[in-house]
Amino acid sequence: MKLKTMTMEWTGDSLILIDQRRLPFEEVYVTCADYRSVALAIKEMVVRGAPAIGAAAAFGYVLGARELMKKNYNYEQVVNHMKNVKEVLAKTRPTAVNLFWALNRMERRLIEHGRYEGLLRALEEEAINIAREDIEVNKAIGRYGAELLKDGFAVLTHCNAGALATVDYGTALGVLRAAKEQGKRLKVYVDETRPYLQGARLTAWELMKDGFDVTLITDNMAGWVMKQGKINAVIVGADRIAANGDVANKIGTYMVAVLANRHGIPFYVAAPTSTLDLSIKTGADIPIEERSHEEVTNCGGRRVAPNGVSVYNPAFDVTDHELVTAIITEKGVIYPPYEENLKKIMEG
């Protein structure tokens, strides 16, 4: 069984990932032949974006099982040692709930299979299903979201929620792709998304390859661009959504949402239902990853801040549900009250 998309390739023996740290200047690929290398790729942001992280972790889980089975462990021993494999993969990124969703799904398949014979094939099939389902889910999100955009709209995006952040197609960028496929003409404003520059490096690259009209702005230009009347809608992705509709996404999302609210611009969140975490009541309970200080003090491999300066580098922030116009999922567009309607869509 094999799979190949822009973001990843499963060869049957290894997981090959496009190194997103090197884009847009170089298309370099990293081959992961064991679960530890997959974990490192996730942690060091070779692969990033909640759905892509989940799919990569699922293939890492398969590689972990293969390693154990080569040691001639019996089924019970494999099940026992796979707890450590899961833990190693789960510790890589704490905020993106898709990581834990995918690993829990793989673990359930391991337990449900119930025997040694055919186990590796069953796990590989499950990982492939997770990846293929993500593509179909994104296309469904795109179809629902495209209905919210009119021909001629100018849309602002933050971070990268495109094919590179998923298995393929994208969530927020999937909405733009679907609208374009419907013949709608869009202008896209891409903010740079400091400190890791996912907007400048990745979103602009993706959209330009697809022939979009793209304008890059710095993060601190968003309010002025809105005030000038240049933006008709904002669309972002999400790494985790709480039961009340609070949204954890790349740092800077909250600022964009506040500005959109101030200027009367709809603020949409595009995310699969696997990103919903109804076990968390509000965004205050979502763990926020803090990353290396060098991401802030350095830019393009060069230091831009004085030595010894204190740094705070949360990778995500939480946007209050009151600032979210709607959440676009593969099951439809969800409007407030979120606590009630998110629960309904998950039960339906």
C-alpha positions, -999 to +999 in steps of 0.1 A: +000+000+000+014+034-010+004+070-009+019+101-024+008+138-019+026+172-018+032+168+019+041+132+024+048+099+007+043+064+022+064+039+004+053+009+024+087+009+042+092+045+051+076+079+054+090+106+031+082+142+041+088+175+023+110+195+046+089+226+052+118+244+069+136+247+036+107+260+015+102+281-006+139+281-016+146+244-018+123+213-022+142+189+001+127+156+013+134+138+046+130+100+048+118+085+081+125+048+084+115+045+121+090+060+145+118+080+163+127+098+131+090+106+125+087+120+161+118+142+154+104+154+121+072+165+139+090+181+168+114+200+145+087+211+121+098+192+091+061+185+089+036+208+105-001+216+106-025+197+128-040+172+102-005+166+086+010+159+121-018+134+128-013+115+096+025+115+100+021+102+135-001+074+123+026+062+098+051+066+126+030+042+147+031+017+118+069+020+117+070+014+155+049-018+152+071-030+123+103-026+144+088-045+173+075-073+151+110-077+136+121-086+171+097-116+170+076-103+199+043-119+203+010-100+201+008-092+238+044-079+239+038-058+208+007-042+224+026-035+256+057-019+239+035+001+215+025+022+245+060+036+245+059+042+208+026+061+212+041+082+241+072+092+221+050+104+192+025+121+215+051+142+232+062+160+201+036+188+199+011+194+227-014+217+212-026+200+180-054+176+190-052+157+157-020+142+168-037+125+198-068+117+178-048+098+151-027+080+177-058+069+197-074+057+165-043+036+157-042+022+192-078+012+189-071-006+156-042-024+173-064-036+201-094-045+179-073-066+156-066-088+185-039-111+170-004-112+156-014-124+121-021-096+097-015-070+124+010-049+104-013-048+074-042-038+095-023-009+110-010+002+076-045+002+062-057+024+092-029+049+086-037+050+049-074+055+057-065+084+080-045+101+053-071+095+025-100+105+047-081+138+054-080+147+017-118+140+013-126+159+045-106+189+033-125+189+000-158+188+018-147+217+040-137+235+008-171+230-008-190+243+023-166+272+028-166+283-008-203+292-005-194+319+020-171+337-006-184+359-034-168+364-067-142+392-064-137+388-026-104+397-010-095+372+017-069+375+045-052+343+057-029+337+087-002+310+090-005+280+066-036+259+065-031+245+030-019+213+014+013+215+034-005+216+067-027+186+058-022+154+038-033+174+007-057+202-005-059+221+028-085+235+052-085+273+050-067+272+017-090+244+006-118+268+009-100+292-015-091+263-039-128+252-040-140+288-046-114+291-075-126+257-089-161+272-089-149+300-111-148+327-084-120+353-087-103+359-054-075+381-042-056+367-012-037+387+014-012+365+031+004+378+064+039+367+070+031+349+104+061+356+125+082+342+140+083+311+117+070+328+086+046+301+075+026+327+056+055+342+037+073+309+031+046+284+027+011+299+020+024+324-006+044+296-023+013+272-024-011+298-036+012+312-063+018+277-076-020+274-080-023+307-098-039+329-071-036+366-070-014+369-039-003+399-019+021+394+011+019+417+041+037+419+074+017+409+105+014+444+118-002+456+085-034+436+089-053+463+108-045+491+083-053+469+053-087+462+069-093+498+077-087+507+040-115+483+031-093+459+013-105+427+031-139+410+027-133+379+049-107+362+070-102+325+069-078+306+092-073+270+103-072+255+138-051+232+159-078+226+186-113+239+191-128+237+226-165+228+234-175+264+236-160+273+202-127+289+215-101+283+188-064+276+193-044+284+162-010+299+153+001+328+174-013+360+160-047+346+151-063+363+181-050+397+170-064+392+135-097+381+149-099+412+171-091+434+141-117+417+119-143+422+146-134+459+150-139+464+112-170+442+108-153+416+087-164+379+090-138+357+107-141+321+096-123+290+110-119+260+087-111+227+104-121+190+104-143+177+132-112+157+143-099+191+155-128+195+179-120+186+215-153+186+234-136+173+265-121+208+269-147+233+280-129+265+270-098+276+254-083+284+288-077+247+292-059+241+259-021+235+264+000+261+246+033+250+232+063+273+238+091+270+213+127+278+210+137+314+218+160+314+187+128+315+165+123+350+178+158+363+182+169+349+148+155+354+113+167+335+082+195+320+103+208+354+114+204+370+148+184+402+148+181+408+186+206+417+213+223+389+232+208+382+266+174+396+258+144+378+275+121+360+250+085+347+252+076+325+223+042+308+225+035+290+193-003+294+195-029+317+210-066+312+217-093+332+199-125+337+219-156+321+204-174+355+204-149+366+177-156+336+154-183+342+128-185+305+118-166+272+119-164+254+086-162+216+089-167+186+066-202+182+080-212+218+073-209+254+085-215+258+122-227+290+137-232+302+173-242+291+198-212+269+195-215+249+227-249+236+215-242+233+178-207+217+180-222+190+202-250+184+178-227+180+148-205+155+167-235+135+177-252+136+143 
